[in-house]
Amino acid sequence: MRGKPGTKVELTIRRPSDGKVYKVPLVRAEIHVPSVRGHVLPGNIVYLRLVQFQETTHAELLETVTKLKAKIGGKIAGVVLDLRRNPGGLVKQAVLVADEFLDKGVIFSMKGQGGKTLEEAKASAGGALVEPKLAVLVDDGSASAAELLAGALQDHKRATIVGTTTYGKGSVQSLIELPGGGGLKLTTARYYTPNGRAIQAQGVEPDLVVEATRALDDKPLPFLKEKDLPNALPPEAGKPLPNAAGTLDTKPKVTPPAVAHEPNLEKDFPLRMAHQVVSAKVKGAPVP
């Protein structure tokens, strides 16, 4: 199906259910999927959904925030940052996003053998979202760069993390080119939150545990987390595995519910709880 944008291709499709064959004409095009969605919730609180971290995520975030400010017609009181089912992506973009919520401190560190620090990202002064109250939604599908962002905001006590423990992808792979066009992929480092917490096979635990309802996905499928994969890199030496038995889970969890395209406070219970958390913070009331 690959080809130059603007050229045509015709698909012949056969339905297994009734054997019917039909043709579908398509025009090839470059598809750009937005990585940031934004909506206004009650109380001048904005909802920001980060689908994944791609090259334009930081720019999309700033553009979305500007539009939401104009829609509100005033100051943004709070933010619900939705990282559910965010598989990660470009770590540099996650750092830029974190920098908009933090005005100082470490965002993450990367350490190799012997605990040697190979890289450390820090926030700079200022940021478009350093003032609004904040809650972050996570689930079993929040992975990699999304976990780095959630972990940084949690360690700096910048946000209340709401949902379920994240995926647990905190390892770094390096690709070594070999003669003949081959390659060798090695795990060379681990990611750590500002307080030195390793993410690999453990994930980020929420401050407020809220299990998702099945209203948005009535046909759940088995879902494997990082620690459930064959030959997965285990937690750090001496660190217990994240289950009571001390061994990897043999039964995969149910897949996290799909996240609706637009926020729905009535049907999406974790979102409703996150909104209540931010609303309480705005009013100076105790967090639920």
C-alpha positions in Angstrom: 0.0 0.0 0.0 3.0 2.3 0.2 3.4 5.0 -2.5 3.5 8.6 -3.2 1.0 10.9 -1.5 -1.9 11.7 -3.8 -1.8 8.4 -5.8 -4.6 6.0 -5.7 -4.8 2.4 -4.6 -7.8 0.0 -4.5 -8.3 -2.6 -1.8 -10.2 -5.8 -2.4 -11.7 -7.0 0.9 -13.5 -10.2 1.7 -15.7 -10.5 4.8 -15.2 -13.9 6.6 -18.7 -13.8 8.0 -20.6 -13.9 4.7 -17.9 -14.3 2.1 -18.8 -11.0 0.4 -16.1 -9.4 -1.6 -16.0 -5.6 -2.2 -13.6 -3.0 -3.4 -12.5 0.2 -1.5 -10.7 3.0 -3.4 -8.2 5.0 -1.3 -6.0 8.0 -2.0 -2.5 7.8 -0.4 -1.7 10.6 2.0 0.5 11.4 5.0 -1.5 11.1 8.1 -0.6 13.3 11.0 -2.3 12.2 14.3 -2.5 14.9 17.0 -0.8 13.8 20.2 -2.5 16.4 22.4 -6.3 16.9 23.0 -7.7 19.6 25.2 -11.1 20.4 26.7 -12.5 22.7 29.3 -14.0 21.1 32.4 -16.2 22.8 35.1 -14.5 25.2 37.4 -12.0 26.6 34.8 -10.2 23.3 35.0 -8.7 22.1 31.7 -8.3 18.5 30.5 -5.1 17.7 28.6 -4.8 14.2 27.1 -1.4 13.2 25.9 -1.8 10.3 23.5 1.9 9.8 23.0 5.2 11.7 22.8 6.1 12.6 19.2 8.2 15.4 17.6 5.4 17.9 17.9 3.9 17.1 21.3 5.4 20.0 23.2 4.4 22.5 20.6 0.9 21.0 20.4 0.7 21.3 24.2 1.5 25.0 24.2 -0.9 25.6 21.3 -3.7 23.7 23.0 -3.1 25.6 26.3 -3.3 29.0 24.5 -6.6 28.0 22.9 -8.1 26.8 26.2 -7.1 30.0 28.0 -8.8 32.0 25.3 -11.9 29.8 25.6 -12.0 30.2 29.4 -11.5 33.9 29.0 -9.2 34.0 32.1 -6.8 32.1 34.2 -6.6 28.3 34.2 -7.3 27.2 37.7 -6.4 23.6 37.4 -5.3 20.8 35.0 -6.2 17.2 34.7 -3.3 15.6 32.7 -4.4 12.3 31.2 -1.6 9.8 30.5 -3.7 6.7 30.4 -2.7 4.3 27.6 0.2 6.6 26.6 2.9 4.2 25.4 5.6 6.7 25.7 7.7 7.9 22.7 10.3 10.6 22.5 11.8 11.2 26.0 13.0 14.7 25.0 9.4 15.7 24.4 8.4 14.3 27.8 11.1 16.4 29.4 9.9 19.5 27.6 6.3 18.8 28.8 7.5 18.3 32.4 9.4 21.6 32.2 6.1 23.4 31.6 4.8 22.1 34.9 8.0 22.4 36.9 10.3 25.4 37.4 13.3 23.6 39.0 14.7 20.3 39.9 15.6 17.0 38.3 13.1 15.5 35.9 14.7 12.1 35.5 18.1 10.4 35.6 19.6 7.5 33.6 22.1 5.2 35.2 24.3 2.5 33.8 26.3 -0.3 35.4 27.6 0.4 38.9 25.0 3.1 39.3 27.0 5.6 37.2 24.8 8.5 36.0 24.9 8.7 32.3 22.3 11.5 31.8 20.2 13.8 34.0 17.4 16.1 32.8 16.5 19.2 34.8 13.7 21.7 34.7 14.3 25.4 33.9 12.7 28.4 35.6 9.3 29.4 34.4 6.8 27.3 32.5 3.3 27.7 31.0 1.6 25.5 33.6 3.6 25.9 36.9 0.7 27.6 38.7 -2.5 25.6 38.0 -3.3 22.8 40.5 -2.7 19.5 38.9 -3.8 15.8 38.9 -2.4 13.2 36.6 -4.3 10.1 35.4 -2.4 6.9 34.8 -3.2 3.3 34.2 -1.5 -0.1 33.3 -1.0 1.2 29.8 1.0 4.3 30.8 4.6 3.4 29.8 8.1 4.6 29.4 8.3 8.4 28.8 4.8 8.8 30.3 6.0 7.1 33.4 9.0 9.5 33.6 6.7 12.5 33.4 4.3 11.1 36.0 7.2 10.1 38.3 8.7 13.5 38.1 5.5 15.4 38.9 4.9 13.0 41.8 8.3 13.2 43.4 8.2 17.0 43.2 4.8 16.9 44.9 3.6 18.9 41.9 0.6 16.6 41.2 -1.6 14.0 42.7 -1.3 10.8 40.7 -4.7 9.1 40.2 -5.4 5.7 38.7 -3.5 2.4 38.8 0.1 1.4 38.8 1.8 2.1 35.5 3.3 -0.4 33.0 6.9 -0.5 34.3 9.1 0.2 31.3 12.2 1.8 32.7 15.1 0.4 30.7 17.2 1.9 28.0 18.3 0.0 24.9 21.3 0.8 22.7 21.6 -0.5 19.1 25.1 -1.6 18.0 25.5 -1.9 14.2 27.2 -5.1 13.0 28.9 -6.0 9.7 26.5 -7.1 6.9 23.7 -4.9 8.0 22.9 -6.6 11.2 22.6 -5.2 14.6 22.7 -6.0 18.3 20.3 -4.4 20.8 21.5 -4.3 24.4 19.9 -3.0 27.5 22.5 -0.6 28.9 20.8 1.6 31.5 17.8 2.2 33.7 15.6 5.3 34.2 15.0 6.8 37.6 12.6 9.4 39.0 14.0 12.5 40.8 13.9 10.7 44.2 15.9 7.8 42.8 13.0 5.4 42.2 13.6 2.8 39.5 10.6 2.4 37.1 11.6 -0.9 35.5 9.2 -3.8 36.3 7.7 -1.7 39.1 6.1 1.3 37.5 4.8 4.4 39.2 2.2 3.8 42.0 -0.6 6.3 42.2 -1.3 8.5 45.2 -5.0 7.7 44.8 -5.8 4.3 43.5 -8.9 4.4 41.3 -9.8 1.3 39.3 -11.4 2.1 35.9 -15.0 1.2 35.1 -15.8 -1.0 32.2 -18.3 1.6 30.8 -15.8 2.6 28.0 -14.8 -0.9 27.0 -17.2 -3.8 27.5 -15.0 -6.4 25.8 -11.7 -6.4 27.8 -8.7 -8.4 26.6 -5.7 -9.8 28.6 -3.0 -7.2 29.1 0.7 -7.9 29.7 2.8 -5.5 31.7 6.6 -5.2 31.4 7.2 -7.6 34.2 5.0 -10.2 32.6 7.0 -10.4 29.4 9.4 -13.3 28.8 13.0 -12.5 29.8 12.0 -9.0 31.0 14.7 -7.0 32.9 13.8 -7.5 36.5 13.7 -4.8 39.2 16.9 -3.6 40.8 18.8 -6.2 42.8 17.3 -6.5 46.2 14.0 -4.9 45.2 10.9 -7.0 45.6 8.8 -7.8 42.5 5.5 -5.8 42.6 3.3 -8.6 43.8 2.8 -10.4 47.0 4.1 -13.8 45.8 7.5 -12.4 45.0 7.4 -13.8 41.5 6.2 -12.6 38.1 2.4 -12.7 37.6 1.3 -15.7 35.7 -2.1 -14.3 34.8 -2.1 -11.1 32.7 -4.3 -8.3 33.9 -7.4 -7.1 32.1 -6.6 -4.5 29.5 -7.1 -0.9 30.6 -10.4 0.6 29.3 -10.2 2.7 26.2 -10.1 6.4 26.8 -12.9 8.3 25.2 -12.1 10.9 22.5 -13.8 13.5 24.6 -13.9 13.6 28.5 -17.0 12.3 30.1 -17.3 13.0 33.9 -20.4 10.8 34.2 -19.0 7.6 32.6 -15.3 7.9 33.3 -14.9 7.4 37.0 -11.1 7.9 37.3 -11.5 11.2 35.4 -14.3 12.3 37.7 -12.1 11.6 40.7 -9.2 13.5 39.2 -11.4 16.4 38.5 -12.6 16.3 42.1 -9.0 16.3 43.4 -8.1 19.3 41.3 -11.3 21.1 42.3 -10.5 20.5 46.0 -7.0 21.9 45.5 -8.3 25.0 43.8 -10.7 25.6 46.7 -8.1 24.9 49.3 -10.2 22.0 50.6 -8.9 18.5 51.7 -8.1 16.3 48.7 -10.5 13.3 48.4 
